[in-house]
Amino acid sequence: MVVALKRRGRCPYKAPRPRAITMSKIELDVLKIAEIQVQYTPKIKPSERVQITCSKDAEEVFRCIWNHPLELKECAYALFLNRANKVIGYLLISVGGISGTVIDQRNIFQTALKVNASSCIVGHNHPSNNPTPSEADLKITQKLKDSGKLLDILLVDHLIILEEGYVSLADEGLL
């Protein structure tokens, strides 16, 4: 393995080395450096991917992938889209309790970057079947929108999935 080091000072583990060095596995173990692997293996042809053209399309996809009863626990999922608004894949973001769940924007954008998504749609359910977005729903939507702008990954919509129906924050003008 070849590692390029910037010479800012002495490495506390070894004597100074040239800029490009070859390190054995044993030397890496001494440095306590973990290898990071990023992998995405698409198994669906681009021509076979589902295209999202409106919030109803997104709601139908969420209902197909939802693995938890809507009335028991609040859950959150994300759909990742390419430039043609075709679904690259989805991610279960979190499973919470009866009155809330945690949506960690870092996990969403980590996955979006990994799959080279151009945009994403977030969806979560309200076990109470209350269609009104909570203050927390509006705050996380704004955080996701702002973070997405920095990374050039557009938040297209945030859906609240209900037993019967859904609410689209984009359709309601809340995005």
Short mmCIF file of the C-alpha atoms (twelve columns), coordinates in Angstrom:
data_MODEL
# 
_entry.id   MODEL 
# 
loop_
_atom_site.group_PDB 
_atom_site.id 
_atom_site.type_symbol 
_atom_site.label_atom_id 
_atom_site.label_alt_id 
_atom_site.label_comp_id 
_atom_site.label_asym_id 
_atom_site.label_seq_id 
_atom_site.Cartn_x 
_atom_site.Cartn_y 
_atom_site.Cartn_z 
_atom_site.pdbx_PDB_model_num 
ATOM 1   C CA . MET A 1   0.000   0.000  0.000   1 
ATOM 2   C CA . VAL A 2   1.377   3.419  -0.965  1 
ATOM 3   C CA . VAL A 3   0.613   6.304  1.338   1 
ATOM 4   C CA . ALA A 4   1.442   9.958  0.646   1 
ATOM 5   C CA . LEU A 5   2.360   11.965 3.734   1 
ATOM 6   C CA . LYS A 6   2.702   15.690 4.116   1 
ATOM 7   C CA . ARG A 7   5.800   16.607 6.053   1 
ATOM 8   C CA . ARG A 8   4.547   18.865 8.791   1 
ATOM 9   C CA . GLY A 9   6.505   17.316 11.553  1 
ATOM 10  C CA . ARG A 10  7.846   14.080 12.838  1 
ATOM 11  C CA . CYS A 11  5.617   11.042 13.058  1 
ATOM 12  C CA . PRO A 12  5.653   9.960  16.715  1 
ATOM 13  C CA . TYR A 13  5.864   6.320  15.661  1 
ATOM 14  C CA . LYS A 14  8.686   6.271  13.141  1 
ATOM 15  C CA . ALA A 15  11.628  8.242  11.931  1 
ATOM 16  C CA . PRO A 16  10.951  10.725 9.090   1 
ATOM 17  C CA . ARG A 17  10.213  9.047  5.749   1 
ATOM 18  C CA . PRO A 18  10.146  10.262 2.150   1 
ATOM 19  C CA . ARG A 19  6.889   11.741 0.754   1 
ATOM 20  C CA . ALA A 20  5.673   8.523  -0.907  1 
ATOM 21  C CA . ILE A 21  6.288   5.448  1.225   1 
ATOM 22  C CA . THR A 22  5.363   1.821  1.177   1 
ATOM 23  C CA . MET A 23  3.990   0.533  4.458   1 
ATOM 24  C CA . SER A 24  3.429   -3.061 5.401   1 
ATOM 25  C CA . LYS A 25  0.279   -4.255 7.166   1 
ATOM 26  C CA . ILE A 26  2.254   -4.523 10.390  1 
ATOM 27  C CA . GLU A 27  3.305   -0.868 10.176  1 
ATOM 28  C CA . LEU A 28  -0.317  0.206  9.547   1 
ATOM 29  C CA . ASP A 29  -1.417  -1.822 12.577  1 
ATOM 30  C CA . VAL A 30  1.158   0.020  14.683  1 
ATOM 31  C CA . LEU A 31  -0.255  3.360  13.476  1 
ATOM 32  C CA . LYS A 32  -3.806  2.212  14.335  1 
ATOM 33  C CA . ILE A 33  -5.253  3.409  11.042  1 
ATOM 34  C CA . ALA A 34  -8.464  1.828  9.833   1 
ATOM 35  C CA . GLU A 35  -9.023  1.197  6.154   1 
ATOM 36  C CA . ILE A 36  -12.282 2.683  4.877   1 
ATOM 37  C CA . GLN A 37  -14.121 0.975  2.054   1 
ATOM 38  C CA . VAL A 38  -16.992 2.643  0.222   1 
ATOM 39  C CA . GLN A 39  -19.086 0.313  -1.887  1 
ATOM 40  C CA . TYR A 40  -22.263 0.675  -3.900  1 
ATOM 41  C CA . THR A 41  -23.305 -2.142 -6.209  1 
ATOM 42  C CA . PRO A 42  -26.411 -1.342 -8.247  1 
ATOM 43  C CA . LYS A 43  -28.356 -4.430 -9.275  1 
ATOM 44  C CA . ILE A 44  -31.073 -2.715 -11.297 1 
ATOM 45  C CA . LYS A 45  -30.584 -1.473 -14.829 1 
ATOM 46  C CA . PRO A 46  -31.062 2.309  -15.173 1 
ATOM 47  C CA . SER A 47  -33.850 1.729  -17.698 1 
ATOM 48  C CA . GLU A 48  -35.792 -0.339 -15.134 1 
ATOM 49  C CA . ARG A 49  -35.680 2.205  -12.304 1 
ATOM 50  C CA . VAL A 50  -38.900 3.801  -11.054 1 
ATOM 51  C CA . GLN A 51  -39.258 7.477  -11.976 1 
ATOM 52  C CA . ILE A 52  -40.707 9.970  -9.502  1 
ATOM 53  C CA . THR A 53  -42.757 12.657 -11.257 1 
ATOM 54  C CA . CYS A 54  -44.964 13.800 -8.352  1 
ATOM 55  C CA . SER A 55  -45.517 13.295 -4.635  1 
ATOM 56  C CA . LYS A 56  -48.035 10.497 -5.327  1 
ATOM 57  C CA . ASP A 57  -45.281 8.485  -7.066  1 
ATOM 58  C CA . ALA A 58  -43.043 8.912  -4.012  1 
ATOM 59  C CA . GLU A 59  -45.856 7.886  -1.673  1 
ATOM 60  C CA . GLU A 60  -46.424 4.692  -3.674  1 
ATOM 61  C CA . VAL A 61  -42.722 3.812  -3.520  1 
ATOM 62  C CA . PHE A 62  -42.609 4.478  0.241   1 
ATOM 63  C CA . ARG A 63  -45.620 2.197  0.775   1 
ATOM 64  C CA . CYS A 64  -43.894 -0.572 -1.203  1 
ATOM 65  C CA . ILE A 65  -40.681 -0.432 0.850   1 
ATOM 66  C CA . TRP A 66  -42.218 0.309  4.279   1 
ATOM 67  C CA . ASN A 67  -41.466 -2.680 6.556   1 
ATOM 68  C CA . HIS A 68  -43.156 -1.499 9.749   1 
ATOM 69  C CA . PRO A 69  -46.841 -1.093 10.643  1 
ATOM 70  C CA . LEU A 70  -47.669 2.600  10.222  1 
ATOM 71  C CA . GLU A 71  -49.728 2.783  13.413  1 
ATOM 72  C CA . LEU A 72  -47.133 1.238  15.788  1 
ATOM 73  C CA . LYS A 73  -43.820 3.094  15.486  1 
ATOM 74  C CA . GLU A 74  -42.632 6.223  13.775  1 
ATOM 75  C CA . CYS A 75  -40.074 5.356  11.094  1 
ATOM 76  C CA . ALA A 76  -38.186 7.372  8.507   1 
ATOM 77  C CA . TYR A 77  -36.941 6.386  5.064   1 
ATOM 78  C CA . ALA A 78  -35.087 8.206  2.297   1 
ATOM 79  C CA . LEU A 79  -35.280 7.718  -1.462  1 
ATOM 80  C CA . PHE A 80  -32.234 8.659  -3.529  1 
ATOM 81  C CA . LEU A 81  -32.735 9.907  -7.072  1 
ATOM 82  C CA . ASN A 82  -30.535 10.459 -10.111 1 
ATOM 83  C CA . ARG A 83  -30.752 13.488 -12.429 1 
ATOM 84  C CA . ALA A 84  -33.727 11.950 -14.261 1 
ATOM 85  C CA . ASN A 85  -35.605 11.560 -10.925 1 
ATOM 86  C CA . LYS A 86  -35.273 7.783  -11.135 1 
ATOM 87  C CA . VAL A 87  -34.921 5.969  -7.815  1 
ATOM 88  C CA . ILE A 88  -31.385 4.718  -7.265  1 
ATOM 89  C CA . GLY A 89  -32.261 3.138  -3.935  1 
ATOM 90  C CA . TYR A 90  -33.665 3.688  -0.467  1 
ATOM 91  C CA . LEU A 91  -32.461 3.769  3.126   1 
ATOM 92  C CA . LEU A 92  -34.229 3.053  6.398   1 
ATOM 93  C CA . ILE A 93  -33.065 6.087  8.376   1 
ATOM 94  C CA . SER A 94  -34.534 5.215  11.753  1 
ATOM 95  C CA . VAL A 95  -37.178 3.392  13.750  1 
ATOM 96  C CA . GLY A 96  -38.430 5.331  16.736  1 
ATOM 97  C CA . GLY A 97  -41.245 5.096  19.211  1 
ATOM 98  C CA . ILE A 98  -44.895 5.972  19.094  1 
ATOM 99  C CA . SER A 99  -44.318 9.734  19.173  1 
ATOM 100 C CA . GLY A 100 -41.070 10.341 17.338  1 
ATOM 101 C CA . THR A 101 -37.951 9.143  15.574  1 
ATOM 102 C CA . VAL A 102 -34.493 10.575 14.986  1 
ATOM 103 C CA . ILE A 103 -33.570 11.709 11.484  1 
ATOM 104 C CA . ASP A 104 -29.788 12.074 11.299  1 
ATOM 105 C CA . GLN A 105 -28.972 14.183 8.263   1 
ATOM 106 C CA . ARG A 106 -25.400 12.886 8.199   1 
ATOM 107 C CA . ASN A 107 -26.600 9.343  7.490   1 
ATOM 108 C CA . ILE A 108 -28.854 10.575 4.701   1 
ATOM 109 C CA . PHE A 109 -26.173 12.605 2.935   1 
ATOM 110 C CA . GLN A 110 -23.489 9.983  3.552   1 
ATOM 111 C CA . THR A 111 -25.622 7.539  1.596   1 
ATOM 112 C CA . ALA A 112 -26.576 10.128 -1.021  1 
ATOM 113 C CA . LEU A 113 -22.904 10.812 -1.705  1 
ATOM 114 C CA . LYS A 114 -22.095 7.107  -1.755  1 
ATOM 115 C CA . VAL A 115 -24.699 6.369  -4.441  1 
ATOM 116 C CA . ASN A 116 -23.991 9.584  -6.362  1 
ATOM 117 C CA . ALA A 117 -27.555 10.854 -5.891  1 
ATOM 118 C CA . SER A 118 -28.604 14.211 -7.305  1 
ATOM 119 C CA . SER A 119 -31.593 14.531 -4.996  1 
ATOM 120 C CA . CYS A 120 -33.499 12.787 -2.246  1 
ATOM 121 C CA . ILE A 121 -36.970 12.483 -0.779  1 
ATOM 122 C CA . VAL A 122 -37.536 11.816 2.912   1 
ATOM 123 C CA . GLY A 123 -40.637 10.144 4.264   1 
ATOM 124 C CA . HIS A 124 -41.816 9.330  7.753   1 
ATOM 125 C CA . ASN A 125 -45.076 8.232  9.298   1 
ATOM 126 C CA . HIS A 126 -47.255 9.597  12.079  1 
ATOM 127 C CA . PRO A 127 -48.620 6.671  14.136  1 
ATOM 128 C CA . SER A 128 -51.294 9.049  15.469  1 
ATOM 129 C CA . ASN A 129 -52.498 9.498  11.861  1 
ATOM 130 C CA . ASN A 130 -52.326 13.267 12.423  1 
ATOM 131 C CA . PRO A 131 -51.634 14.890 9.037   1 
ATOM 132 C CA . THR A 132 -50.269 18.130 10.524  1 
ATOM 133 C CA . PRO A 133 -46.449 18.449 10.320  1 
ATOM 134 C CA . SER A 134 -44.936 18.975 13.778  1 
ATOM 135 C CA . GLU A 135 -42.466 21.718 14.592  1 
ATOM 136 C CA . ALA A 136 -39.749 19.024 14.629  1 
ATOM 137 C CA . ASP A 137 -40.843 17.897 11.138  1 
ATOM 138 C CA . LEU A 138 -40.499 21.451 9.823   1 
ATOM 139 C CA . LYS A 139 -37.103 21.954 11.518  1 
ATOM 140 C CA . ILE A 140 -35.541 18.770 10.143  1 
ATOM 141 C CA . THR A 141 -36.938 19.549 6.702   1 
ATOM 142 C CA . GLN A 142 -35.220 22.944 6.760   1 
ATOM 143 C CA . LYS A 143 -31.956 21.396 8.022   1 
ATOM 144 C CA . LEU A 144 -32.038 18.791 5.248   1 
ATOM 145 C CA . LYS A 145 -32.809 21.442 2.643   1 
ATOM 146 C CA . ASP A 146 -29.932 23.663 3.838   1 
ATOM 147 C CA . SER A 147 -27.437 20.791 4.078   1 
ATOM 148 C CA . GLY A 148 -28.453 19.546 0.658   1 
ATOM 149 C CA . LYS A 149 -27.742 22.955 -0.855  1 
ATOM 150 C CA . LEU A 150 -24.169 22.797 0.456   1 
ATOM 151 C CA . LEU A 151 -23.644 19.389 -1.139  1 
ATOM 152 C CA . ASP A 152 -25.666 20.130 -4.296  1 
ATOM 153 C CA . ILE A 153 -28.109 17.343 -3.386  1 
ATOM 154 C CA . LEU A 154 -31.638 18.694 -3.612  1 
ATOM 155 C CA . LEU A 155 -34.277 17.737 -1.048  1 
ATOM 156 C CA . VAL A 156 -37.215 17.258 -3.417  1 
ATOM 157 C CA . ASP A 157 -39.882 16.513 -0.817  1 
ATOM 158 C CA . HIS A 158 -40.637 15.364 2.714   1 
ATOM 159 C CA . LEU A 159 -43.696 13.144 2.983   1 
ATOM 160 C CA . ILE A 160 -45.722 12.234 6.047   1 
ATOM 161 C CA . ILE A 161 -47.209 8.817  5.363   1 
ATOM 162 C CA . LEU A 162 -50.569 8.134  7.028   1 
ATOM 163 C CA . GLU A 163 -52.748 5.015  7.232   1 
ATOM 164 C CA . GLU A 164 -54.918 6.523  4.524   1 
ATOM 165 C CA . GLY A 165 -53.222 9.186  2.481   1 
ATOM 166 C CA . TYR A 166 -50.146 11.326 2.935   1 
ATOM 167 C CA . VAL A 167 -48.988 14.920 3.270   1 
ATOM 168 C CA . SER A 168 -46.329 16.363 0.981   1 
ATOM 169 C CA . LEU A 169 -44.476 19.302 2.510   1 
ATOM 170 C CA . ALA A 170 -43.485 20.406 -1.005  1 
ATOM 171 C CA . ASP A 171 -47.108 20.334 -2.201  1 
ATOM 172 C CA . GLU A 172 -48.145 22.287 0.913   1 
ATOM 173 C CA . GLY A 173 -45.486 24.962 0.242   1 
ATOM 174 C CA . LEU A 174 -43.559 24.075 3.416   1 
ATOM 175 C CA . LEU A 175 -40.303 23.012 1.768   1 
# 
